[in-house]
């Protein structure tokens, strides 16, 4: 029997039925990822297995470094085939790491390759994958069709002109490519060599000469409007910890003026400025019915020497242990008191905080939208079997699992769509095990609705994307 088989991760008959009959046929809504929209607009064809699979994948680079692989085979100038061989030699050492599951699930679902990857099998796997990549169906758009992807939401800076999204929208693809608004660059007010230049870029994009906080807010609103007109329904922030350092508007204006003048900005001042930006964009999100995503709990760029050498997003980040609860509560409470609390998804990277996050979302549900405040799926270091199960259990115990909007890829790779299958198998296994233990009723209609909702339909309703290409599936058609 091949390693990836029909009952992979499905330990009970109920789990197998729920996955194969209910979850598996559902389309994918990938509401948060880091795929380059230009690759979809241009319908990129990948030259080889390294280009589609290893290019930009810091998960794999971390494992390779741990296995003693030199940096030139990770991010360096080695030949792509030699980089692939270095990864293949590493894979047998990833047993019990989620990379072992993901590697073989991705090979199976993308190229129908059942062979276990190793140094010995690498040449044949390279050739087999290449035979697929040379065919017309293995462009970026073809891959989206292959995995039945309904919506892809990329991560985009407010200064982006969204030209790639417009070009893709002109195609006849059934997949929807939509932007997400991520103004994190604006928080770098202490980086004097960057901040002034970035604000000028933002001003040009908004056609506003930015010289004050009022101008900055006008520019953000203009870009927010522009993104909305291009189908954007989500904002996003990647933060080490929540901000709640509220200051008078006049104080924030002075801090912004200092930043524009490339004067030194203290940490306290930077926190006050970041708090204001997050609060202001939150009010814009609420006005338009957007979803605000907060990714919290990382400790970024820990290895400063390697980060300076290779840049960010190269595999030198970690789980942080900064306190989150008080600031997060204060930030959400301020928006709520201002009657400007948008729909929100809170993602947690430190598993020690899971129950805090699961409890926090219950404080701000207001009855206006089912699941208005979400505890997001296991993220980054936690988007694996154990981490996702912890998140599901915490949400189940303190909230409504039935209103959960489910999985996302959070990936830079077009071979990552099997992560949705991975989540769906784990979710069905969790529910199926409860049923066969007698802890949930063996009620077909009840279980079918739960699986459909969490794997697809809740997301379709919650995000309410414009002009969807497909309506949510009804339970009756399951």
LOFI-748809 format. One line per field, with one value per residue (C-alpha): residue number from 1; residue in three letters; x, y, z. Coordinates in pm, whole numbers, padded with zeros to 5 digits, m for minus. Layout:
residues N
num = (NUM, ...)
residuo = (Ala, ...)
u = (X, ...)
v = (Y, ...)
w = (Z, ...)
This chain:
residues 478
num = (1, 2, 3, 4, 5, 6, 7, 8, 9, 10, 11, 12, 13, 14, 15, 16, 17, 18, 19, 20, 21, 22, 23, 24, 25, 26, 27, 28, 29, 30, 31, 32, 33, 34, 35, 36, 37, 38, 39, 40, 41, 42, 43, 44, 45, 46, 47, 48, 49, 50, 51, 52, 53, 54, 55, 56, 57, 58, 59, 60, 61, 62, 63, 64, 65, 66, 67, 68, 69, 70, 71, 72, 73, 74, 75, 76, 77, 78, 79, 80, 81, 82, 83, 84, 85, 86, 87, 88, 89, 90, 91, 92, 93, 94, 95, 96, 97, 98, 99, 100, 101, 102, 103, 104, 105, 106, 107, 108, 109, 110, 111, 112, 113, 114, 115, 116, 117, 118, 119, 120, 121, 122, 123, 124, 125, 126, 127, 128, 129, 130, 131, 132, 133, 134, 135, 136, 137, 138, 139, 140, 141, 142, 143, 144, 145, 146, 147, 148, 149, 150, 151, 152, 153, 154, 155, 156, 157, 158, 159, 160, 161, 162, 163, 164, 165, 166, 167, 168, 169, 170, 171, 172, 173, 174, 175, 176, 177, 178, 179, 180, 181, 182, 183, 184, 185, 186, 187, 188, 189, 190, 191, 192, 193, 194, 195, 196, 197, 198, 199, 200, 201, 202, 203, 204, 205, 206, 207, 208, 209, 210, 211, 212, 213, 214, 215, 216, 217, 218, 219, 220, 221, 222, 223, 224, 225, 226, 227, 228, 229, 230, 231, 232, 233, 234, 235, 236, 237, 238, 239, 240, 241, 242, 243, 244, 245, 246, 247, 248, 249, 250, 251, 252, 253, 254, 255, 256, 257, 258, 259, 260, 261, 262, 263, 264, 265, 266, 267, 268, 269, 270, 271, 272, 273, 274, 275, 276, 277, 278, 279, 280, 281, 282, 283, 284, 285, 286, 287, 288, 289, 290, 291, 292, 293, 294, 295, 296, 297, 298, 299, 300, 301, 302, 303, 304, 305, 306, 307, 308, 309, 310, 311, 312, 313, 314, 315, 316, 317, 318, 319, 320, 321, 322, 323, 324, 325, 326, 327, 328, 329, 330, 331, 332, 333, 334, 335, 336, 337, 338, 339, 340, 341, 342, 343, 344, 345, 346, 347, 348, 349, 350, 351, 352, 353, 354, 355, 356, 357, 358, 359, 360, 361, 362, 363, 364, 365, 366, 367, 368, 369, 370, 371, 372, 373, 374, 375, 376, 377, 378, 379, 380, 381, 382, 383, 384, 385, 386, 387, 388, 389, 390, 391, 392, 393, 394, 395, 396, 397, 398, 399, 400, 401, 402, 403, 404, 405, 406, 407, 408, 409, 410, 411, 412, 413, 414, 415, 416, 417, 418, 419, 420, 421, 422, 423, 424, 425, 426, 427, 428, 429, 430, 431, 432, 433, 434, 435, 436, 437, 438, 439, 440, 441, 442, 443, 444, 445, 446, 447, 448, 449, 450, 451, 452, 453, 454, 455, 456, 457, 458, 459, 460, 461, 462, 463, 464, 465, 466, 467, 468, 469, 470, 471, 472, 473, 474, 475, 476, 477, 478)
residuo = (Unk, Unk, Unk, Unk, Unk, Unk, Unk, Unk, Unk, Unk, Unk, Unk, Unk, Unk, Unk, Unk, Unk, Unk, Unk, Unk, Unk, Unk, Unk, Unk, Unk, Unk, Unk, Unk, Unk, Unk, Unk, Unk, Unk, Unk, Unk, Unk, Unk, Unk, Unk, Unk, Unk, Unk, Unk, Unk, Unk, Unk, Unk, Unk, Unk, Unk, Unk, Unk, Unk, Unk, Unk, Unk, Unk, Unk, Unk, Unk, Unk, Unk, Unk, Unk, Unk, Unk, Unk, Unk, Unk, Unk, Unk, Unk, Unk, Unk, Unk, Unk, Unk, Unk, Unk, Unk, Unk, Unk, Unk, Unk, Unk, Unk, Unk, Unk, Unk, Unk, Unk, Unk, Unk, Unk, Unk, Unk, Unk, Unk, Unk, Unk, Unk, Unk, Unk, Unk, Unk, Unk, Unk, Unk, Unk, Unk, Unk, Unk, Unk, Unk, Unk, Unk, Unk, Unk, Unk, Unk, Unk, Unk, Unk, Unk, Unk, Unk, Unk, Unk, Unk, Unk, Unk, Unk, Unk, Unk, Unk, Unk, Unk, Unk, Unk, Unk, Unk, Unk, Unk, Unk, Unk, Unk, Unk, Unk, Unk, Unk, Unk, Unk, Unk, Unk, Unk, Unk, Unk, Unk, Unk, Unk, Unk, Unk, Unk, Unk, Unk, Unk, Unk, Unk, Unk, Unk, Unk, Unk, Unk, Unk, Unk, Unk, Unk, Unk, Unk, Unk, Unk, Unk, Unk, Unk, Unk, Unk, Unk, Unk, Unk, Unk, Unk, Unk, Unk, Unk, Unk, Unk, Unk, Unk, Unk, Unk, Unk, Unk, Unk, Unk, Unk, Unk, Unk, Unk, Unk, Unk, Unk, Unk, Unk, Unk, Unk, Unk, Unk, Unk, Unk, Unk, Unk, Unk, Unk, Unk, Unk, Unk, Unk, Unk, Unk, Unk, Unk, Unk, Unk, Unk, Unk, Unk, Unk, Unk, Unk, Unk, Unk, Unk, Unk, Unk, Unk, Unk, Unk, Unk, Unk, Unk, Unk, Unk, Unk, Unk, Unk, Unk, Unk, Unk, Unk, Unk, Unk, Unk, Unk, Unk, Unk, Unk, Unk, Unk, Unk, Unk, Unk, Unk, Unk, Unk, Unk, Unk, Unk, Unk, Unk, Unk, Unk, Unk, Unk, Unk, Unk, Unk, Unk, Unk, Unk, Unk, Unk, Unk, Unk, Unk, Unk, Unk, Unk, Unk, Unk, Unk, Unk, Unk, Unk, Unk, Unk, Unk, Unk, Unk, Unk, Unk, Unk, Unk, Unk, Unk, Unk, Unk, Unk, Unk, Unk, Unk, Unk, Unk, Unk, Unk, Unk, Unk, Unk, Unk, Unk, Unk, Unk, Unk, Unk, Unk, Unk, Unk, Unk, Unk, Unk, Unk, Unk, Unk, Unk, Unk, Unk, Unk, Unk, Unk, Unk, Unk, Unk, Unk, Unk, Unk, Unk, Unk, Unk, Unk, Unk, Unk, Unk, Unk, Unk, Unk, Unk, Unk, Unk, Unk, Unk, Unk, Unk, Unk, Unk, Unk, Unk, Unk, Unk, Unk, Unk, Unk, Unk, Unk, Unk, Unk, Unk, Unk, Unk, Unk, Unk, Unk, Unk, Unk, Unk, Unk, Unk, Unk, Unk, Unk, Unk, Unk, Unk, Unk, Unk, Unk, Unk, Unk, Unk, Unk, Unk, Unk, Unk, Unk, Unk, Unk, Unk, Unk, Unk, Unk, Unk, Unk, Unk, Unk, Unk, Unk, Unk, Unk, Unk, Unk, Unk, Unk, Unk, Unk, Unk, Unk, Unk, Unk, Unk, Unk, Unk, Unk, Unk, Unk, Unk, Unk, Unk, Unk, Unk, Unk, Unk, Unk, Unk, Unk, Unk, Unk, Unk, Unk, Unk, Unk, Unk, Unk, Unk, Unk, Unk, Unk, Unk, Unk, Unk, Unk, Unk, Unk, Unk, Unk, Unk, Unk, Unk, Unk, Unk, Unk)
u = (00000, 00138, 00211, m00057, m00369, m00745, m00759, m00447, m00499, m00860, m00875, m01247, m01522, m01710, m01404, m01354, m01717, m01715, m01395, m01463, m01835, m01850, m01519, m01316, m01543, m01569, m01392, m01101, m01129, m00771, m00840, m00481, m00165, 00157, 00138, 00275, m00029, 00195, 00254, m00121, m00169, 00108, 00000, 00358, 00496, 00758, 01086, 01146, 01056, 01286, 01112, 00763, 00850, 01163, 01185, 01113, 01016, 01178, 01012, 01230, 01537, 01518, 01507, 01795, 02014, 01933, 02045, 02384, 02313, 02521, 02338, 02427, 02187, 01908, 01910, 02243, 02372, 02380, 02224, 01846, 01883, 02155, 01930, 01656, 01898, 01996, 01629, 01568, 01857, 01704, 01350, 01415, 01543, 01212, 01020, 00760, 00810, 00500, 00727, 00732, 00353, 00337, 00617, 00451, 00100, 00218, 00399, 00096, m00168, 00030, 00212, 00051, 00388, 00366, 00739, 00898, 01147, 01510, 01855, 01812, 01465, 01528, 01640, 01333, 01098, 01261, 01202, 00844, 00755, 00921, 00703, 00397, 00545, 00604, 00231, m00016, m00215, 00068, 00078, m00024, m00383, m00390, m00278, m00554, m00806, m00651, m00709, m01058, m00958, m01253, m01088, m00727, m00659, m00303, m00120, m00067, 00086, m00140, 00095, 00040, m00144, m00310, m00234, m00176, m00518, m00677, m00501, m00611, m00969, m00976, m00918, m01194, m01072, m01331, m01087, m01117, m00792, m00850, m00613, m00581, m00474, m00154, m00016, 00261, 00533, 00379, 00464, 00839, 00852, 01179, 01353, 01443, 01611, 01285, 00992, 01014, 01052, 00761, 00527, 00617, 00526, 00195, 00124, 00192, m00033, m00314, m00239, m00208, 00086, 00131, 00259, 00041, m00151, m00471, m00306, m00184, m00534, m00675, m00418, m00497, m00867, m00808, m00606, m00859, m01131, m00916, m00862, m01235, m01315, m01083, m01268, m01064, m01259, m00976, m00698, m00404, m00131, 00169, 00259, 00482, 00227, m00089, m00066, m00279, m00069, m00341, m00234, m00401, m00431, m00202, 00068, 00041, 00061, 00387, 00529, 00443, 00606, 00923, 00924, 00880, 01171, 01388, 01425, 01470, 01141, 01139, 00987, 00702, 00631, 00649, 00399, 00160, 00186, 00132, m00171, m00325, m00267, m00419, m00715, m00773, m00756, m00989, m01248, m01213, m01254, m01570, m01719, m01685, m01768, m01415, m01245, m00940, m00675, m00419, m00130, 00018, 00292, 00598, 00953, 01093, 01446, 01610, 01937, 02045, 02362, 02178, 01885, 02124, 02286, 01972, 01685, 01350, 01135, 01434, 01370, 01511, 01190, 01047, 00758, 00748, 00636, 00537, 00224, m00081, m00403, m00417, m00315, m00536, m00836, m00774, m00734, m01052, m01242, m01146, m01281, m01595, m01654, m01609, m01873, m01605, m01513, m01493, m01515, m01180, m00966, m00703, m00418, m00196, 00157, 00228, 00027, 00046, m00196, m00454, m00712, m00661, m00733, m01030, m01174, m01095, m01309, m01615, m01585, m01661, m01927, m02226, m02495, m02468, m02272, m02233, m01874, m01795, m01468, m01274, m00989, m00789, m00653, m00317, m00060, 00304, 00473, 00130, m00019, 00048, m00149, m00084, m00104, m00427, m00581, m00489, m00657, m00970, m00998, m00953, m01214, m01451, m01425, m01467, m01650, m01851, m01652, m01953, m01897, m01523, m01408, m01150, m00812, m00586, m00246, m00045, 00202, 00430, 00414, 00165, 00217, 00073, m00295, m00287, m00267, m00644, m00677, m00450, m00672, m00992, m00862, m00756, m01088, m01293, m01076, m01136, m01513, m01529, m01335, m01575, m01871, m01734, m01655, m02017, m01922, m02110, m02434, m02412, m02653, m02575, m02742, m02583, m02234, m02257, m02353, m02066, m01805, m01937, m01955, m01605, m01440, m01608, m01949, m01871, m01587, m01805, m02068, m01830, m01609, m01896, m01665, m01812, m01957, m01858, m01807, m01996, m02264, m02214, m02320, m02634, m02651, m02928, m02686, m02419)
v = (00000, 00348, 00582, 00832, 00620, 00666, 00621, 00827, 00990, 00860, 00610, 00530, 00439, 00757, 00971, 00801, 00857, 01223, 01296, 01112, 01186, 01536, 01719, 01600, 01733, 02084, 02374, 02550, 02904, 03011, 03338, 03404, 03319, 03472, 03353, 03610, 03745, 03811, 03437, 03384, 03684, 03561, 03197, 03108, 02774, 02632, 02523, 02234, 02077, 02312, 02620, 02507, 02335, 02465, 02825, 03046, 02760, 02845, 02545, 02317, 02537, 02509, 02130, 02121, 02340, 02116, 01821, 01979, 02111, 02413, 02740, 02743, 02450, 02635, 03000, 03014, 02977, 02597, 02441, 02387, 02012, 01995, 02189, 01935, 01648, 01811, 01831, 01470, 01354, 01546, 01406, 01064, 01254, 01443, 01141, 01269, 01624, 01744, 01802, 01426, 01415, 01734, 01624, 01301, 01443, 01719, 01477, 01248, 01513, 01732, 01470, 01138, 01019, 00750, 00686, 00790, 01069, 00997, 01046, 00720, 00793, 01162, 01133, 00933, 01165, 01470, 01322, 01216, 01562, 01724, 01521, 01679, 02030, 02021, 01976, 02264, 02187, 02260, 02637, 02834, 02860, 02494, 02403, 02618, 02432, 02098, 02166, 02312, 02650, 02887, 03197, 03302, 03605, 03731, 03964, 04309, 04639, 04948, 05100, 04808, 04909, 04562, 04541, 04165, 04120, 04318, 04112, 03790, 03916, 03962, 03589, 03332, 03143, 03022, 03088, 03434, 03619, 03895, 04121, 04162, 04495, 04467, 04806, 04661, 04864, 05178, 05056, 05083, 05442, 05378, 05282, 05632, 05513, 05344, 05531, 05865, 05696, 05463, 05746, 05920, 05601, 05582, 05946, 05890, 05583, 05782, 06105, 06290, 06496, 06352, 06597, 06533, 06258, 06383, 06346, 05999, 05890, 06031, 05835, 05513, 05566, 05628, 05308, 05116, 05234, 05133, 04783, 04749, 04835, 04551, 04295, 04315, 04211, 04145, 04337, 04171, 04249, 04038, 04146, 04004, 04120, 04327, 04706, 04913, 05220, 05476, 05842, 06173, 06249, 06551, 06329, 06078, 06363, 06485, 06132, 06099, 06435, 06316, 06001, 06198, 06421, 06110, 06203, 05934, 05780, 05603, 05258, 05410, 05656, 05381, 05175, 05470, 05528, 05158, 05151, 05445, 05290, 04961, 05139, 05364, 05080, 04886, 05161, 05149, 04770, 04801, 05062, 04830, 04501, 04369, 04105, 04221, 03954, 03978, 03731, 03740, 03566, 03546, 03637, 03747, 03761, 03603, 03523, 03875, 03780, 03546, 03787, 04066, 03831, 03673, 03908, 03839, 03529, 03299, 03076, 03257, 03336, 03161, 03132, 03429, 03442, 03808, 03875, 03920, 03918, 04266, 04464, 04255, 04305, 04681, 04717, 04526, 04702, 05043, 04954, 04810, 05125, 05332, 05112, 05027, 04667, 04478, 04107, 03973, 03661, 03621, 03382, 03263, 03127, 03037, 02726, 02835, 03114, 02897, 02904, 03276, 03344, 03106, 03285, 03633, 03597, 03530, 03872, 04055, 03848, 04080, 03872, 04066, 03801, 03431, 03383, 03754, 03716, 03404, 03210, 03137, 02804, 02675, 02910, 02881, 02653, 02523, 02437, 02067, 01779, 01851, 02230, 02224, 01976, 02196, 02493, 02292, 02159, 02501, 02653, 02361, 02396, 02773, 02874, 02741, 02505, 02492, 02860, 02821, 02944, 02668, 02631, 02850, 02781, 03087, 02968, 03094, 02764, 02652, 02296, 02378, 02324, 01970, 02146, 02190, 01815, 01759, 01981, 01821, 01471, 01574, 01748, 01451, 01216, 01429, 01431, 01067, 00956, 01151, 00982, 00633, 00699, 00799, 01160, 01301, 01166, 00952, 01185, 01209, 01546, 01707, 01580, 01660, 02019, 02057, 01928, 02127, 02446, 02425, 02309, 02559, 02712, 02920, 03093, 03162, 03329, 03506, 03679, 03753, 03798, 04000, 03815, 03466, 03213, 02948, 02962, 02775, 02415, 02316, 02020, 01872, 01832, 01659)
w = (00000, m00083, 00208, 00100, 00064, 00089, 00467, 00544, 00889, 00899, 01183, 01193, 00951, 01041, 00969, 00633, 00534, 00642, 00453, 00127, 00096, 00243, 00282, m00015, m00298, m00151, m00325, m00152, m00022, 00046, 00224, 00336, 00143, 00014, m00346, m00595, m00784, m01084, m01122, m01158, m01385, m01615, m01580, m01492, m01604, m01366, m01518, m01280, m00945, m00755, m00896, m00799, m00472, m00301, m00420, m00117, 00120, 00453, 00622, 00408, 00447, 00827, 00804, 00557, 00779, 01076, 00865, 00800, 00450, 00349, 00285, m00085, m00129, 00055, m00052, m00234, m00587, m00618, m00926, m00883, m00931, m00666, m00428, m00491, m00423, m00093, 00002, m00106, 00112, 00405, 00374, 00538, 00842, 00874, 01010, 01261, 01136, 00944, 00645, 00589, 00555, 00348, 00115, 00015, 00010, m00224, m00455, m00464, m00525, m00763, m00971, m00869, m00738, m00466, m00424, m00094, m00156, m00071, m00221, m00412, m00553, m00625, m00990, m01093, m00902, m01064, m01411, m01332, m01203, m01504, m01739, m01574, m01559, m01935, m02003, m02054, m01737, m01493, m01506, m01199, m01319, m01411, m01060, m00909, m01125, m01031, m00662, m00713, m00570, m00559, m00407, m00352, m00132, m00162, 00080, m00065, 00040, 00019, m00240, m00481, m00798, m00813, m01184, m01156, m00999, m01280, m01546, m01384, m01352, m01730, m01780, m01795, m01488, m01241, m00954, m00800, m00721, m00466, m00271, 00106, 00258, 00468, 00582, 00804, 00630, 00775, 01126, 01055, 01179, 01366, 01041, 00928, 00608, 00501, 00654, 00474, 00137, 00205, 00305, m00022, m00210, m00028, m00111, m00480, m00485, m00321, m00513, m00181, m00055, 00294, 00552, 00855, 01030, 00866, 00524, 00615, 00716, 00393, 00194, 00381, 00321, m00050, m00084, 00126, m00112, m00410, m00272, m00198, m00559, m00660, m00450, m00129, 00180, 00427, 00596, 00764, 01015, 01115, 01470, 01739, 01995, 02020, 02046, 02287, 02357, 02290, 02281, 02202, 01835, 01869, 02021, 01737, 01485, 01645, 01640, 01271, 01196, 01371, 01163, 00841, 00940, 01000, 01369, 01632, 01745, 02082, 02131, 02331, 02051, 01788, 01988, 02009, 01633, 01556, 01786, 01603, 01259, 01369, 01526, 01223, 00969, 01199, 01167, 00788, 00793, 01002, 00767, 00468, 00637, 00594, 00808, 01005, 01060, 01342, 01330, 01679, 01873, 01647, 01742, 01409, 01264, 01569, 01391, 01305, 01116, 00880, 00843, 00744, 00494, 00342, 00431, 00603, 00551, 00517, 00817, 01119, 01307, 01611, 01855, 02091, 02453, 02481, 02693, 02471, 02671, 02827, 02518, 02288, 02515, 02537, 02160, 02079, 02356, 02218, 01874, 02032, 02243, 01928, 01759, 01503, 01579, 01248, 01194, 01313, 01298, 01570, 01488, 01770, 01735, 02098, 02199, 02563, 02467, 02290, 02568, 02622, 02252, 02249, 02553, 02419, 02108, 02324, 02488, 02164, 01989, 01952, 01782, 01455, 01262, 01345, 01456, 01415, 01607, 01506, 01665, 01351, 01240, 01362, 01210, 01095, 01350, 01452, 01110, 01166, 01316, 01682, 01652, 01452, 01693, 01990, 01823, 01736, 02090, 02254, 02022, 02082, 02458, 02480, 02162, 01869, 01648, 01415, 01321, 01249, 00905, 00865, 00702, 00488, 00331, 00450, 00186, m00091, m00282, m00546, m00422, m00078, m00157, m00013, 00325, 00292, 00243, 00542, 00759, 00631, 00705, 01056, 01118, 00998, 01204, 01515, 01464, 01359, 01667, 01892, 01722, 01761, 02126, 02176, 02253, 01952, 01802, 01490, 01311, 00940, 00877, 01184, 01107, 00735, 00807, 01056, 00811, 00515, 00721, 00866, 00543, 00309, 00369, 00680, 00496, 00192, 00410, 00649, 00393, 00154, m00145, m00434, m00732, m00619, m00895, m00704, m00440, m00113, m00138, 00046, 00281, 00070, m00224, m00020)
